[in-house]
Amino acid sequence: MQRESLGFDPKTPSVARLYDYYLGGKDHFPADREAAERVLEVAPELRAAARANRSFLGRAVRFLAASGIDQFLDIGTGLPARGNVHEVAPSARVVYVDHDPVVLVHARALLAGQGETTVVRGDLREPAALLKDPDLLRALDLDRPVGVLLTAVLHYVADADDPEAIVATLRDALAPGSHLVLSHGTSDARAAVVERATEVYLGADTPLTLRGRERIGRLFQGFELVRPGLVWLPEWRPEQADLIDFRDGPESSLTLCGVGRKV
């Protein structure tokens, strides 16, 4: 049975709109600003981390496009306002997925007439249903390699919803040569940051569940990690893999990221 559709409440912070606030956008409400400022009090570097995550998305998309990937499934990245997939790879077919109705309405308006883009309402926790969406299937050919983008989204999936199984469902539906692009907030970050972020996001429309490196690494089962592997954001730079070791990372790091190829 498919989950009940999520409604819209402007007094409940939305993850996508919080992210828009961190990036300096304008598509959010007072509740989103208040929640974001509470996190920024203890983690002012979060604005830079959001920009670094968007930069990682761009680098990964360029890498995949150079590897021959010309279709992308972007799940939960947020408002496609700047630096998103259709801008980095303008000739690619792109499907954006989110469950926030405000994000969906605004995304469709932003993307009108911009390349081969489709916006689909879907719940990441129900990947099998998402993959059957008729609009998605009209836009993407799942018999050919796809770049699946899960940037800054799986840490909003609770343990009870089994993020490993979610990724496995997506992986099994993909053709060989498909890629997974993933960034994930980690419990290895500073304790004060973890505590405040967890407190604030309890009031959001989705939970915040930070995980350690080993747990995040398990999300790539069935994928061959592209060098330099699972590293601290923003240091995913395969061209520098032999020059720098990022395993320890700076104390302020909040996010681990990696790119994997389905073998």
N, C-alpha and C positions, 0 to 999 in steps of 0.2 A: 504494500500500500504506500502510495506517495505521501510525503509529509504535507501537512496543512500549509497553505501559502502564508507567508509572513506579511502582516499588515504594515501600515505606515504610522508611526507615532513621532512627531517632531520633538517631543520631550525626551525621547530615548536616544542616546548617542548611537550613531551608526559608524561601523568600522570604516566603510568606504568614505564617509564624509569627514571623519577624523583624519584620515590619510590625506584627503584633499586639503584640510586645514594645515597640516604639517608641510605640505608642498606649496603653500601660499595661495591656494585657490579660493574661490568665493562660493562654492556650492555646499554650504553647510548651514546649521542652525545654532542658536545660542547654546543649546544643550551639548552640541558637539564641541563648540569652542571652550566651554567650561570644563568638560572632561579632558580635552587635549591640554589645557593649561595646567591642570592638576598633575598630569604626567610630566609636562615640561618643567615644572618646579624642581623635580628631582632628577630629571633626565633632559636637560636643555639640548643635548646632542641629538635628540630624536629627530629634529628637523633635518639635520645633516644626514642622519641615517636614512630618512625617507628619500632624500635626494640621491643618496648613494644607491639605494635599492632601485630607484628608477634608472640610474646610470647602468647598474648591473643588468637590468632588463634590456636596455638598449644594446649593450655589448653582446649579451647572449643572443639576441635576435639577429644582430649582424653576423655573428659567428654561425648561427644556424642557416641563415640565408646564403652565406658563402659555402656552406656544406650541401646546398641544394634543396633546403626546405623552403617550400613556397606556400605553405598553409599552416595557420597557427590557431590553436584553441587557448584563449586567455581566460582563465577562470578566476574571477574575484580580484583582479588588479585594481579595480576602482574606476573612477571617472577617466575616460580616455581623452583628457584635456591637452596633455603635452607630453612628448617623449614616449608615446605608446607605439604599439606594434605597427600600426598602419602608417605611421610617420617614418619609422626606422626602415621598414621594408614596404614601400608604397605599392609595389607590384604584387604583393602576396594577398592571398585570401585570408581574412581574419574573422574569427567569431569571438566576441566578447560575452562573457557570462557573469551575471551577478543576480542577487536576490532582492536587493534594495530597490523598491519601485521608483524612488526619486532618482537614483543613479541610472536606472534603465531609461526613464523618460528623457533625462538630460543627455545621456549618451547617444540616444537615437537622434536627438536634435543636433548634437555636435557632429555626428558622423554622416549626416545627410549629404549624399553626393561625394563622399570621400573614399574613393577606391572600392574594393570588393570587401566591404565590412558588413557584418551582421551582429545584432545585439539580441541575446537570448536570456530570458529569465530562467534561472535554474538554481538548484541547491547542490552545492558541492558534496554534501553528505549523501546524495542520491545519484552517484555517477552513472549507474545503469540507465536510469530514467533520462538523465541529461543526454546520454549518447543516442537515445532514440528520438530526441526532439526533431521534428520534421524540418524546422528552419536550419538547425545545425547540419542535418544530413544533406540538405540542398546546397549548403555552402562548402562543406568539406567532403573530400573523398577519403574515407577511412581505410581504403585499400592501398593508399599511398602514404608515405611518411608524413607525420604531423609533428609540429613543435607544440608541446603542451606546457603552458606557463602557469606555475603555481607560486607566484612571488608574493610573499608576505600575506599568505592566506591560510596555510595549514595550522598555524598557531592559533587560529580562531576555530579550530575543530577540536572538540573535547575528546578525551581518551575513550569515552563510551561510544563515540561514533567511529572509532577505529580508523585513524588516518592511514595506517599501513594498508588496510583493505581497500580504502578509497583509491589510493594510488595504484594498487594491484589491479583493480577493475579497469582503470584507465589504461594501464600498461598492456593488459591482455587484449584490449580492443584495438590497440595501435598496430600498424604495420611495422615490420622490421625496418630499422633505420630511423624510426621516430625518436624524438628527443624529449627529455623532461628537464625543465628549467625550474629550479626550486630555491626559494630563500625562506628561512624559518627563524623566528625569534628563539633564543636559547636561554635555558635556565643557568647556563654557565656565565651569564652576564653578571654585572655587579648586583649584589643582594638588594640594595636600596631601590635600584631600578626595577627589578623583578617584583618587589613587594608593592611599590606604588602602581605600576602598570596593571598588576593583577587586581588590585583594589578598584581602580578606576573602571576597568573593563567589565567588572561584575555588573555594572549598570548598562552595558551596551547590549545590542541585539544579538550578539554572539559571544561566547566565552573567550578567555585568553588562556591558553595552555602552552607554556613554554617547555621545551624539552632539551635534553642533553645531546651532546655530539653523537653518541652511539645510537640513540633513538632516531635522530634525524638521518643518520647514515643509513639506517634500515629502510628508509623510504625509497632508496635507490636500488632495492633488490630487483634483479632482472634487468638492470641498466649497467652499462659500463661507464664509470665516471670519466669524464673528459678532464685532462689535466688543467689546473692543478688539483682537482678533486674537490673535497668539501673543505671550504676555507672561510675565514671571516670576511664579511662584507666590509669594504667594497673591493676586496683584493682578488676577485676572480678575474685573472688575466692570463689566459693560457699561453700567451707569447712570452710571459716571464716565469713560467713554471720551473725552469731549471736554474733561475737566478735567485729567487727569494723563497724562504720558508715562512708561511703565514700561519702555521699550526697554533701558535700560542696567541697571537693577536693582541691588540692593545686592550687595556683594561676597560675602555669605554665601549667596546664592541657589544652589539646587541643581537646580531644576526649572523647565521651561517648560511652559505649558499653553495650551490654546485649545479653542474649540468651533466646529464647522463644520456647515453645513446642505447636504445634497445638493440640487443644483439640478436 
